[in-house]
Amino acid sequence: MAVETSQPLSIAAKPSARWVQLGLGLIAMMAISSPQYVWTLFTKSFQDNLGATLPAVQITFSLVIVLQTWSSPLQGYLVDKFGPRLLIALGCLLSGAGWVLSSMVTSLTGLYLTYGLFCGIGTGVVYVGIIGLMVRWFPDRRGLATGVVAAGYGFGAIATTFPIDSMLKSAGYHQTLVVFGIILGLVGAAAALGMRMPNTSDVLPPAPAMSRSRDVAPRVMLRAPVFWLLFLMMTMMSTGGLMIISQFAAFSRDFGVASVVVFGLAALPLALTVDRITNGLTRPFFGWLSDQIGRENTMAVAFLMEAAAVAVMVAFRNDAIVFVVLSAVVFFGWGEIFSLFPSTLTDTFGTKYATTNYGFLYMAQGVGSVLGGPLAALLHDVTGSWLPVFGIVIAMDVLTGVLALAALKPLRRYYAGSGPFP
């Protein structure tokens, strides 16, 4: 059992304990969100100062996601074994250090080894650790709880987008990375030091009937077809979302709307800020909705909505106002994957190995980063257009929405009944 679980009964059994943990998780998630969601603001500075192409610089973004996700099974195992407090605090400090160190690099290799390596590993242990913590504290509201902390990962950049954009223009990217790296690292670490696992003294509501009563170990889960279906679906949704996130500044400039003034603000930073709001709101909203109408039904609604929003946004790509509004809808239809997939996985495979199990599923985000980052930029360079990239995004959204109802729902019903795992 994790070292953090040995709490006095008078403290541990308080009903408010899990809400305190939820609040701390939200703060830590907000602190580690900027390396991913504000990355697009730094790409041009790194290109100019390192004399590199956009695809080469975008490898950094892929490294962040790959290291964040492909090392997550190990990170999840360590959190399950030793508890969240020190590991999550260390992850926050590593993420901040990645920004500070990347401000000093003079080569692409240096950028990969600082921003890519430190931010990737740091954000990975924080993200997986907090999600694994929340599905334990909230067995009755997994969709909502994972949605709230995942919202922190989307919302966090709201507080930093305009200040970072302003400091970039006034002080340059070197100072911006140092100042925000230190602040975000320390804030996240401070929140992490108050986290712990629930113990036997904590009085928690029972899990809903749709959750399996027995826990499934990772080695058994990895042989189950339902896991690989979830992995495929999350890979496709991650790829589409990361294509848009990582290339947002680039294609908004190509569409001629980045610097157009909308409601008194430049369209690019305004869109990024509004998108962070919807990308945050969608996670608790669709998480809550999935607690009410079922995971698969909610997936179908959200994923098909995103497909429609992307199609309309591209159709009106030269209209700055429509571009800002529709990009917000696009992110509202994408960010909920970070509440729907972990809650669905825990419903299916139980809570005992929840963090480690989600670590394996979270690797799908790493696959999506490779396809959505440099390969999407390369496809644009080869074709000279962003339209093929958006066409792929729309197709994957539609396919994933259909699979949720046609394949995932009956397969999960089979396992939730008498169907044995391999």
Contacts in CASP RR format, 6 or more apart in sequence:
PFRMAT RR
TARGET T0000
AUTHOR 0000-0000-0000
METHOD contacts of the structure
MODEL  1
MAVETSQPLSIAAKPSARWVQLGLGLIAMMAISSPQYVWTLFTKSFQDNL
GATLPAVQITFSLVIVLQTWSSPLQGYLVDKFGPRLLIALGCLLSGAGWV
LSSMVTSLTGLYLTYGLFCGIGTGVVYVGIIGLMVRWFPDRRGLATGVVA
AGYGFGAIATTFPIDSMLKSAGYHQTLVVFGIILGLVGAAAALGMRMPNT
SDVLPPAPAMSRSRDVAPRVMLRAPVFWLLFLMMTMMSTGGLMIISQFAA
FSRDFGVASVVVFGLAALPLALTVDRITNGLTRPFFGWLSDQIGRENTMA
VAFLMEAAAVAVMVAFRNDAIVFVVLSAVVFFGWGEIFSLFPSTLTDTFG
TKYATTNYGFLYMAQGVGSVLGGPLAALLHDVTGSWLPVFGIVIAMDVLT
GVLALAALKPLRRYYAGSGPFP
1 197 0 8 1.000
1 199 0 8 1.000
2 80 0 8 1.000
2 81 0 8 1.000
2 82 0 8 1.000
2 83 0 8 1.000
2 84 0 8 1.000
2 196 0 8 1.000
2 197 0 8 1.000
3 82 0 8 1.000
3 83 0 8 1.000
3 85 0 8 1.000
4 83 0 8 1.000
4 84 0 8 1.000
4 85 0 8 1.000
4 195 0 8 1.000
4 196 0 8 1.000
4 197 0 8 1.000
5 83 0 8 1.000
5 196 0 8 1.000
5 197 0 8 1.000
5 198 0 8 1.000
5 199 0 8 1.000
6 199 0 8 1.000
7 196 0 8 1.000
7 199 0 8 1.000
7 201 0 8 1.000
9 201 0 8 1.000
11 17 0 8 1.000
12 198 0 8 1.000
12 199 0 8 1.000
12 201 0 8 1.000
12 202 0 8 1.000
13 201 0 8 1.000
13 202 0 8 1.000
13 203 0 8 1.000
15 203 0 8 1.000
17 198 0 8 1.000
17 202 0 8 1.000
18 137 0 8 1.000
18 138 0 8 1.000
18 198 0 8 1.000
18 202 0 8 1.000
18 204 0 8 1.000
21 133 0 8 1.000
21 134 0 8 1.000
21 137 0 8 1.000
21 195 0 8 1.000
21 196 0 8 1.000
22 134 0 8 1.000
22 137 0 8 1.000
22 138 0 8 1.000
22 145 0 8 1.000
22 148 0 8 1.000
22 149 0 8 1.000
23 148 0 8 1.000
23 149 0 8 1.000
23 191 0 8 1.000
24 191 0 8 1.000
24 192 0 8 1.000
24 194 0 8 1.000
24 195 0 8 1.000
25 130 0 8 1.000
25 133 0 8 1.000
25 134 0 8 1.000
25 149 0 8 1.000
25 191 0 8 1.000
25 195 0 8 1.000
26 148 0 8 1.000
26 149 0 8 1.000
26 151 0 8 1.000
26 152 0 8 1.000
27 187 0 8 1.000
27 188 0 8 1.000
27 191 0 8 1.000
28 88 0 8 1.000
28 92 0 8 1.000
28 126 0 8 1.000
28 130 0 8 1.000
28 188 0 8 1.000
28 191 0 8 1.000
28 192 0 8 1.000
28 195 0 8 1.000
29 126 0 8 1.000
29 127 0 8 1.000
29 130 0 8 1.000
29 149 0 8 1.000
29 150 0 8 1.000
29 151 0 8 1.000
29 152 0 8 1.000
29 153 0 8 1.000
29 154 0 8 1.000
29 156 0 8 1.000
30 152 0 8 1.000
30 153 0 8 1.000
30 154 0 8 1.000
30 155 0 8 1.000
30 156 0 8 1.000
30 159 0 8 1.000
31 92 0 8 1.000
31 95 0 8 1.000
31 156 0 8 1.000
31 184 0 8 1.000
31 185 0 8 1.000
31 187 0 8 1.000
31 188 0 8 1.000
31 191 0 8 1.000
32 91 0 8 1.000
32 92 0 8 1.000
32 95 0 8 1.000
32 122 0 8 1.000
32 123 0 8 1.000
32 126 0 8 1.000
32 127 0 8 1.000
32 153 0 8 1.000
32 184 0 8 1.000
32 185 0 8 1.000
32 188 0 8 1.000
33 152 0 8 1.000
33 153 0 8 1.000
33 154 0 8 1.000
33 155 0 8 1.000
33 156 0 8 1.000
33 157 0 8 1.000
34 99 0 8 1.000
34 156 0 8 1.000
34 157 0 8 1.000
34 160 0 8 1.000
34 164 0 8 1.000
34 180 0 8 1.000
34 184 0 8 1.000
35 64 0 8 1.000
35 95 0 8 1.000
35 96 0 8 1.000
35 98 0 8 1.000
35 99 0 8 1.000
35 115 0 8 1.000
35 119 0 8 1.000
35 120 0 8 1.000
35 123 0 8 1.000
36 61 0 8 1.000
36 64 0 8 1.000
36 65 0 8 1.000
36 123 0 8 1.000
36 153 0 8 1.000
36 245 0 8 1.000
37 153 0 8 1.000
37 154 0 8 1.000
37 156 0 8 1.000
37 157 0 8 1.000
37 161 0 8 1.000
37 245 0 8 1.000
37 272 0 8 1.000
37 276 0 8 1.000
37 279 0 8 1.000
38 157 0 8 1.000
38 160 0 8 1.000
38 161 0 8 1.000
38 164 0 8 1.000
38 272 0 8 1.000
39 60 0 8 1.000
39 61 0 8 1.000
39 64 0 8 1.000
39 246 0 8 1.000
40 245 0 8 1.000
40 246 0 8 1.000
40 247 0 8 1.000
40 248 0 8 1.000
40 249 0 8 1.000
40 250 0 8 1.000
40 272 0 8 1.000
41 161 0 8 1.000
41 164 0 8 1.000
41 165 0 8 1.000
41 168 0 8 1.000
41 249 0 8 1.000
41 269 0 8 1.000
41 272 0 8 1.000
42 168 0 8 1.000
42 173 0 8 1.000
42 177 0 8 1.000
43 54 0 8 1.000
43 57 0 8 1.000
43 58 0 8 1.000
43 249 0 8 1.000
43 250 0 8 1.000
44 249 0 8 1.000
45 168 0 8 1.000
45 172 0 8 1.000
45 173 0 8 1.000
46 52 0 8 1.000
46 57 0 8 1.000
46 60 0 8 1.000
46 111 0 8 1.000
46 173 0 8 1.000
47 53 0 8 1.000
47 54 0 8 1.000
47 57 0 8 1.000
49 173 0 8 1.000
50 57 0 8 1.000
50 105 0 8 1.000
50 106 0 8 1.000
50 107 0 8 1.000
50 108 0 8 1.000
50 111 0 8 1.000
52 108 0 8 1.000
54 250 0 8 1.000
54 377 0 8 1.000
54 381 0 8 1.000
55 374 0 8 1.000
55 377 0 8 1.000
55 378 0 8 1.000
55 381 0 8 1.000
56 108 0 8 1.000
56 374 0 8 1.000
57 108 0 8 1.000
57 111 0 8 1.000
58 246 0 8 1.000
58 247 0 8 1.000
58 373 0 8 1.000
58 374 0 8 1.000
58 377 0 8 1.000
59 108 0 8 1.000
59 112 0 8 1.000
59 374 0 8 1.000
60 111 0 8 1.000
60 112 0 8 1.000
60 115 0 8 1.000
60 116 0 8 1.000
61 246 0 8 1.000
61 369 0 8 1.000
61 373 0 8 1.000
62 366 0 8 1.000
62 369 0 8 1.000
62 370 0 8 1.000
62 372 0 8 1.000
62 373 0 8 1.000
62 374 0 8 1.000
63 112 0 8 1.000
63 115 0 8 1.000
63 116 0 8 1.000
63 117 0 8 1.000
63 120 0 8 1.000
64 115 0 8 1.000
64 116 0 8 1.000
64 119 0 8 1.000
64 120 0 8 1.000
64 123 0 8 1.000
64 369 0 8 1.000
65 120 0 8 1.000
65 242 0 8 1.000
65 365 0 8 1.000
65 366 0 8 1.000
65 368 0 8 1.000
65 369 0 8 1.000
66 120 0 8 1.000
66 366 0 8 1.000
66 369 0 8 1.000
66 370 0 8 1.000
67 116 0 8 1.000
67 117 0 8 1.000
67 120 0 8 1.000
67 121 0 8 1.000
67 124 0 8 1.000
68 119 0 8 1.000
68 120 0 8 1.000
68 121 0 8 1.000
68 122 0 8 1.000
68 123 0 8 1.000
68 124 0 8 1.000
68 127 0 8 1.000
68 365 0 8 1.000
68 366 0 8 1.000
69 124 0 8 1.000
69 359 0 8 1.000
69 362 0 8 1.000
69 363 0 8 1.000
69 364 0 8 1.000
69 365 0 8 1.000
69 366 0 8 1.000
69 367 0 8 1.000
69 369 0 8 1.000
70 363 0 8 1.000
70 366 0 8 1.000
71 121 0 8 1.000
71 124 0 8 1.000
72 124 0 8 1.000
72 125 0 8 1.000
72 127 0 8 1.000
72 128 0 8 1.000
72 358 0 8 1.000
72 359 0 8 1.000
72 360 0 8 1.000
72 362 0 8 1.000
72 363 0 8 1.000
73 218 0 8 1.000
73 356 0 8 1.000
73 359 0 8 1.000
73 360 0 8 1.000
73 363 0 8 1.000
75 87 0 8 1.000
75 124 0 8 1.000
75 125 0 8 1.000
75 128 0 8 1.000
75 129 0 8 1.000
75 359 0 8 1.000
76 125 0 8 1.000
76 128 0 8 1.000
76 129 0 8 1.000
76 132 0 8 1.000
76 355 0 8 1.000
76 356 0 8 1.000
76 358 0 8 1.000
76 359 0 8 1.000
77 355 0 8 1.000
77 356 0 8 1.000
78 87 0 8 1.000
78 125 0 8 1.000
79 87 0 8 1.000
79 88 0 8 1.000
79 125 0 8 1.000
79 128 0 8 1.000
79 129 0 8 1.000
79 132 0 8 1.000
79 133 0 8 1.000
79 355 0 8 1.000
80 353 0 8 1.000
80 354 0 8 1.000
80 355 0 8 1.000
80 356 0 8 1.000
83 196 0 8 1.000
83 197 0 8 1.000
84 129 0 8 1.000
84 130 0 8 1.000
84 133 0 8 1.000
84 192 0 8 1.000
84 195 0 8 1.000
84 196 0 8 1.000
84 197 0 8 1.000
85 192 0 8 1.000
85 193 0 8 1.000
85 194 0 8 1.000
85 195 0 8 1.000
85 196 0 8 1.000
86 192 0 8 1.000
87 125 0 8 1.000
87 129 0 8 1.000
88 125 0 8 1.000
88 126 0 8 1.000
88 129 0 8 1.000
88 130 0 8 1.000
88 192 0 8 1.000
88 195 0 8 1.000
89 188 0 8 1.000
89 189 0 8 1.000
89 192 0 8 1.000
89 193 0 8 1.000
90 122 0 8 1.000
90 125 0 8 1.000
90 189 0 8 1.000
91 121 0 8 1.000
91 122 0 8 1.000
91 123 0 8 1.000
91 124 0 8 1.000
91 125 0 8 1.000
91 126 0 8 1.000
91 189 0 8 1.000
91 192 0 8 1.000
92 122 0 8 1.000
92 126 0 8 1.000
92 184 0 8 1.000
92 185 0 8 1.000
92 186 0 8 1.000
92 187 0 8 1.000
92 188 0 8 1.000
92 189 0 8 1.000
92 191 0 8 1.000
92 192 0 8 1.000
93 185 0 8 1.000
93 186 0 8 1.000
93 189 0 8 1.000
94 118 0 8 1.000
94 119 0 8 1.000
94 121 0 8 1.000
94 122 0 8 1.000
94 125 0 8 1.000
95 118 0 8 1.000
95 119 0 8 1.000
95 120 0 8 1.000
95 122 0 8 1.000
95 123 0 8 1.000
95 126 0 8 1.000
95 181 0 8 1.000
95 184 0 8 1.000
95 185 0 8 1.000
96 118 0 8 1.000
96 119 0 8 1.000
96 181 0 8 1.000
96 182 0 8 1.000
96 184 0 8 1.000
96 185 0 8 1.000
97 118 0 8 1.000
97 181 0 8 1.000
97 185 0 8 1.000
98 114 0 8 1.000
98 115 0 8 1.000
98 116 0 8 1.000
98 117 0 8 1.000
98 118 0 8 1.000
98 119 0 8 1.000
98 181 0 8 1.000
99 115 0 8 1.000
99 119 0 8 1.000
99 177 0 8 1.000
99 178 0 8 1.000
99 180 0 8 1.000
99 181 0 8 1.000
99 184 0 8 1.000
100 177 0 8 1.000
100 178 0 8 1.000
100 181 0 8 1.000
100 182 0 8 1.000
101 114 0 8 1.000
101 115 0 8 1.000
101 118 0 8 1.000
102 110 0 8 1.000
102 111 0 8 1.000
102 114 0 8 1.000
102 115 0 8 1.000
102 116 0 8 1.000
102 177 0 8 1.000
103 173 0 8 1.000
103 174 0 8 1.000
103 175 0 8 1.000
103 176 0 8 1.000
103 177 0 8 1.000
103 178 0 8 1.000
104 114 0 8 1.000
104 174 0 8 1.000
105 111 0 8 1.000
105 114 0 8 1.000
105 115 0 8 1.000
126 188 0 8 1.000
126 192 0 8 1.000
127 153 0 8 1.000
127 362 0 8 1.000
128 355 0 8 1.000
128 358 0 8 1.000
128 359 0 8 1.000
128 362 0 8 1.000
129 355 0 8 1.000
130 149 0 8 1.000
130 195 0 8 1.000
131 146 0 8 1.000
131 149 0 8 1.000
131 150 0 8 1.000
131 338 0 8 1.000
131 342 0 8 1.000
131 355 0 8 1.000
131 358 0 8 1.000
132 342 0 8 1.000
132 354 0 8 1.000
132 355 0 8 1.000
132 358 0 8 1.000
133 195 0 8 1.000
133 197 0 8 1.000
133 355 0 8 1.000
134 142 0 8 1.000
134 145 0 8 1.000
134 146 0 8 1.000
134 148 0 8 1.000
134 149 0 8 1.000
135 142 0 8 1.000
135 145 0 8 1.000
135 146 0 8 1.000
135 342 0 8 1.000
135 343 0 8 1.000
135 346 0 8 1.000
135 351 0 8 1.000
135 354 0 8 1.000
135 358 0 8 1.000
136 197 0 8 1.000
136 198 0 8 1.000
136 351 0 8 1.000
136 354 0 8 1.000
137 145 0 8 1.000
137 198 0 8 1.000
137 202 0 8 1.000
137 204 0 8 1.000
138 144 0 8 1.000
138 145 0 8 1.000
138 146 0 8 1.000
138 204 0 8 1.000
139 204 0 8 1.000
139 205 0 8 1.000
139 206 0 8 1.000
139 207 0 8 1.000
139 211 0 8 1.000
139 351 0 8 1.000
140 204 0 8 1.000
140 205 0 8 1.000
140 206 0 8 1.000
140 207 0 8 1.000
140 208 0 8 1.000
141 288 0 8 1.000
141 291 0 8 1.000
142 207 0 8 1.000
142 291 0 8 1.000
142 342 0 8 1.000
142 343 0 8 1.000
142 346 0 8 1.000
142 347 0 8 1.000
143 287 0 8 1.000
143 288 0 8 1.000
143 290 0 8 1.000
143 291 0 8 1.000
143 339 0 8 1.000
143 340 0 8 1.000
143 343 0 8 1.000
144 284 0 8 1.000
144 287 0 8 1.000
144 288 0 8 1.000
144 291 0 8 1.000
144 339 0 8 1.000
146 283 0 8 1.000
146 287 0 8 1.000
146 338 0 8 1.000
146 339 0 8 1.000
146 342 0 8 1.000
146 343 0 8 1.000
147 283 0 8 1.000
147 284 0 8 1.000
147 286 0 8 1.000
147 287 0 8 1.000
147 336 0 8 1.000
147 338 0 8 1.000
147 339 0 8 1.000
148 283 0 8 1.000
148 284 0 8 1.000
150 280 0 8 1.000
150 283 0 8 1.000
150 335 0 8 1.000
150 338 0 8 1.000
150 339 0 8 1.000
151 280 0 8 1.000
151 281 0 8 1.000
151 282 0 8 1.000
151 283 0 8 1.000
151 284 0 8 1.000
152 280 0 8 1.000
152 283 0 8 1.000
153 280 0 8 1.000
153 338 0 8 1.000
154 276 0 8 1.000
154 279 0 8 1.000
154 280 0 8 1.000
154 283 0 8 1.000
154 335 0 8 1.000
155 276 0 8 1.000
155 277 0 8 1.000
155 279 0 8 1.000
155 280 0 8 1.000
156 276 0 8 1.000
157 272 0 8 1.000
157 276 0 8 1.000
158 273 0 8 1.000
158 276 0 8 1.000
158 277 0 8 1.000
160 180 0 8 1.000
160 184 0 8 1.000
161 269 0 8 1.000
161 272 0 8 1.000
161 273 0 8 1.000
161 276 0 8 1.000
162 269 0 8 1.000
162 273 0 8 1.000
163 180 0 8 1.000
164 176 0 8 1.000
164 180 0 8 1.000
165 269 0 8 1.000
167 175 0 8 1.000
167 176 0 8 1.000
167 179 0 8 1.000
167 180 0 8 1.000
168 176 0 8 1.000
198 204 0 8 1.000
207 351 0 8 1.000
208 291 0 8 1.000
208 347 0 8 1.000
210 294 0 8 1.000
210 347 0 8 1.000
210 416 0 8 1.000
211 346 0 8 1.000
211 347 0 8 1.000
211 350 0 8 1.000
212 347 0 8 1.000
212 348 0 8 1.000
212 349 0 8 1.000
212 350 0 8 1.000
212 415 0 8 1.000
212 416 0 8 1.000
214 350 0 8 1.000
215 349 0 8 1.000
215 350 0 8 1.000
215 351 0 8 1.000
215 352 0 8 1.000
215 353 0 8 1.000
216 224 0 8 1.000
216 348 0 8 1.000
216 349 0 8 1.000
216 350 0 8 1.000
216 353 0 8 1.000
216 357 0 8 1.000
216 421 0 8 1.000
217 352 0 8 1.000
217 353 0 8 1.000
218 353 0 8 1.000
218 356 0 8 1.000
218 357 0 8 1.000
218 360 0 8 1.000
220 421 0 8 1.000
220 422 0 8 1.000
221 227 0 8 1.000
221 349 0 8 1.000
221 353 0 8 1.000
221 357 0 8 1.000
221 360 0 8 1.000
221 421 0 8 1.000
222 360 0 8 1.000
223 421 0 8 1.000
223 422 0 8 1.000
224 349 0 8 1.000
224 415 0 8 1.000
224 421 0 8 1.000
224 422 0 8 1.000
225 411 0 8 1.000
226 348 0 8 1.000
226 408 0 8 1.000
226 411 0 8 1.000
226 412 0 8 1.000
226 415 0 8 1.000
227 345 0 8 1.000
227 348 0 8 1.000
227 349 0 8 1.000
227 360 0 8 1.000
227 361 0 8 1.000
229 403 0 8 1.000
229 407 0 8 1.000
229 408 0 8 1.000
229 411 0 8 1.000
230 341 0 8 1.000
230 344 0 8 1.000
230 345 0 8 1.000
230 348 0 8 1.000
230 361 0 8 1.000
230 408 0 8 1.000
231 360 0 8 1.000
231 361 0 8 1.000
231 363 0 8 1.000
231 364 0 8 1.000
232 364 0 8 1.000
232 403 0 8 1.000
233 299 0 8 1.000
233 341 0 8 1.000
233 400 0 8 1.000
233 401 0 8 1.000
233 403 0 8 1.000
233 404 0 8 1.000
233 408 0 8 1.000
234 337 0 8 1.000
234 341 0 8 1.000
234 361 0 8 1.000
234 364 0 8 1.000
234 365 0 8 1.000
235 364 0 8 1.000
235 367 0 8 1.000
235 368 0 8 1.000
236 396 0 8 1.000
236 397 0 8 1.000
236 399 0 8 1.000
236 400 0 8 1.000
237 303 0 8 1.000
237 334 0 8 1.000
237 337 0 8 1.000
237 396 0 8 1.000
237 397 0 8 1.000
237 400 0 8 1.000
238 337 0 8 1.000
238 364 0 8 1.000
238 365 0 8 1.000
238 366 0 8 1.000
238 367 0 8 1.000
238 368 0 8 1.000
238 369 0 8 1.000
239 367 0 8 1.000
239 368 0 8 1.000
239 371 0 8 1.000
239 372 0 8 1.000
239 392 0 8 1.000
239 393 0 8 1.000
239 396 0 8 1.000
240 334 0 8 1.000
240 368 0 8 1.000
240 371 0 8 1.000
240 372 0 8 1.000
240 392 0 8 1.000
240 393 0 8 1.000
240 396 0 8 1.000
240 397 0 8 1.000
241 334 0 8 1.000
241 335 0 8 1.000
241 372 0 8 1.000
241 393 0 8 1.000
242 365 0 8 1.000
242 368 0 8 1.000
242 369 0 8 1.000
242 371 0 8 1.000
242 372 0 8 1.000
242 373 0 8 1.000
243 371 0 8 1.000
243 372 0 8 1.000
243 373 0 8 1.000
243 376 0 8 1.000
243 389 0 8 1.000
243 392 0 8 1.000
243 393 0 8 1.000
244 310 0 8 1.000
244 327 0 8 1.000
244 330 0 8 1.000
244 331 0 8 1.000
244 334 0 8 1.000
244 393 0 8 1.000
246 369 0 8 1.000
246 372 0 8 1.000
246 373 0 8 1.000
246 376 0 8 1.000
246 377 0 8 1.000
247 372 0 8 1.000
247 373 0 8 1.000
247 376 0 8 1.000
247 377 0 8 1.000
247 380 0 8 1.000
247 386 0 8 1.000
247 389 0 8 1.000
248 268 0 8 1.000
248 271 0 8 1.000
248 272 0 8 1.000
248 275 0 8 1.000
248 327 0 8 1.000
249 258 0 8 1.000
249 268 0 8 1.000
250 377 0 8 1.000
250 380 0 8 1.000
251 380 0 8 1.000
251 386 0 8 1.000
251 389 0 8 1.000
252 258 0 8 1.000
252 267 0 8 1.000
252 268 0 8 1.000
252 271 0 8 1.000
252 323 0 8 1.000
253 268 0 8 1.000
254 386 0 8 1.000
255 317 0 8 1.000
255 318 0 8 1.000
255 323 0 8 1.000
255 386 0 8 1.000
256 318 0 8 1.000
257 267 0 8 1.000
257 268 0 8 1.000
257 317 0 8 1.000
257 318 0 8 1.000
257 319 0 8 1.000
257 320 0 8 1.000
257 323 0 8 1.000
258 266 0 8 1.000
258 267 0 8 1.000
258 268 0 8 1.000
259 266 0 8 1.000
259 267 0 8 1.000
259 268 0 8 1.000
260 266 0 8 1.000
260 267 0 8 1.000
260 320 0 8 1.000
261 267 0 8 1.000
262 270 0 8 1.000
262 320 0 8 1.000
262 321 0 8 1.000
262 324 0 8 1.000
263 270 0 8 1.000
267 320 0 8 1.000
267 323 0 8 1.000
267 324 0 8 1.000
270 324 0 8 1.000
271 323 0 8 1.000
271 324 0 8 1.000
271 327 0 8 1.000
271 328 0 8 1.000
274 324 0 8 1.000
274 327 0 8 1.000
274 328 0 8 1.000
275 327 0 8 1.000
275 328 0 8 1.000
275 330 0 8 1.000
275 331 0 8 1.000
276 331 0 8 1.000
277 328 0 8 1.000
278 328 0 8 1.000
278 329 0 8 1.000
278 331 0 8 1.000
278 332 0 8 1.000
279 331 0 8 1.000
279 332 0 8 1.000
279 334 0 8 1.000
279 335 0 8 1.000
280 335 0 8 1.000
281 332 0 8 1.000
282 302 0 8 1.000
282 331 0 8 1.000
282 332 0 8 1.000
282 333 0 8 1.000
282 334 0 8 1.000
282 335 0 8 1.000
282 336 0 8 1.000
283 335 0 8 1.000
283 336 0 8 1.000
283 338 0 8 1.000
283 339 0 8 1.000
284 339 0 8 1.000
285 336 0 8 1.000
286 298 0 8 1.000
286 302 0 8 1.000
286 333 0 8 1.000
286 336 0 8 1.000
286 339 0 8 1.000
286 340 0 8 1.000
287 298 0 8 1.000
287 336 0 8 1.000
287 339 0 8 1.000
287 340 0 8 1.000
287 343 0 8 1.000
289 298 0 8 1.000
289 301 0 8 1.000
290 297 0 8 1.000
290 298 0 8 1.000
290 299 0 8 1.000
290 339 0 8 1.000
290 340 0 8 1.000
290 343 0 8 1.000
290 344 0 8 1.000
291 343 0 8 1.000
295 340 0 8 1.000
295 343 0 8 1.000
295 344 0 8 1.000
295 347 0 8 1.000
295 412 0 8 1.000
296 344 0 8 1.000
296 404 0 8 1.000
296 405 0 8 1.000
296 408 0 8 1.000
296 409 0 8 1.000
296 412 0 8 1.000
297 404 0 8 1.000
297 405 0 8 1.000
297 409 0 8 1.000
298 336 0 8 1.000
298 340 0 8 1.000
299 340 0 8 1.000
299 400 0 8 1.000
299 401 0 8 1.000
299 404 0 8 1.000
299 408 0 8 1.000
300 401 0 8 1.000
300 402 0 8 1.000
300 404 0 8 1.000
300 405 0 8 1.000
302 333 0 8 1.000
302 336 0 8 1.000
302 340 0 8 1.000
303 333 0 8 1.000
303 397 0 8 1.000
303 398 0 8 1.000
303 400 0 8 1.000
303 401 0 8 1.000
303 404 0 8 1.000
304 397 0 8 1.000
304 398 0 8 1.000
304 401 0 8 1.000
305 329 0 8 1.000
305 332 0 8 1.000
305 333 0 8 1.000
306 329 0 8 1.000
306 330 0 8 1.000
306 332 0 8 1.000
306 333 0 8 1.000
306 334 0 8 1.000
306 397 0 8 1.000
307 394 0 8 1.000
307 397 0 8 1.000
307 398 0 8 1.000
309 326 0 8 1.000
309 329 0 8 1.000
309 330 0 8 1.000
309 332 0 8 1.000
309 333 0 8 1.000
310 330 0 8 1.000
310 390 0 8 1.000
310 391 0 8 1.000
310 393 0 8 1.000
310 394 0 8 1.000
310 397 0 8 1.000
311 394 0 8 1.000
312 322 0 8 1.000
312 326 0 8 1.000
313 322 0 8 1.000
313 323 0 8 1.000
313 326 0 8 1.000
313 327 0 8 1.000
313 329 0 8 1.000
313 330 0 8 1.000
314 387 0 8 1.000
314 390 0 8 1.000
314 391 0 8 1.000
316 322 0 8 1.000
316 323 0 8 1.000
316 326 0 8 1.000
317 323 0 8 1.000
341 361 0 8 1.000
342 358 0 8 1.000
342 361 0 8 1.000
344 408 0 8 1.000
344 412 0 8 1.000
345 354 0 8 1.000
345 357 0 8 1.000
345 358 0 8 1.000
345 361 0 8 1.000
346 354 0 8 1.000
346 357 0 8 1.000
346 358 0 8 1.000
347 412 0 8 1.000
348 412 0 8 1.000
348 415 0 8 1.000
348 416 0 8 1.000
349 357 0 8 1.000
350 357 0 8 1.000
376 389 0 8 1.000
379 388 0 8 1.000
379 389 0 8 1.000
380 386 0 8 1.000
380 388 0 8 1.000
380 389 0 8 1.000
415 421 0 8 1.000
END
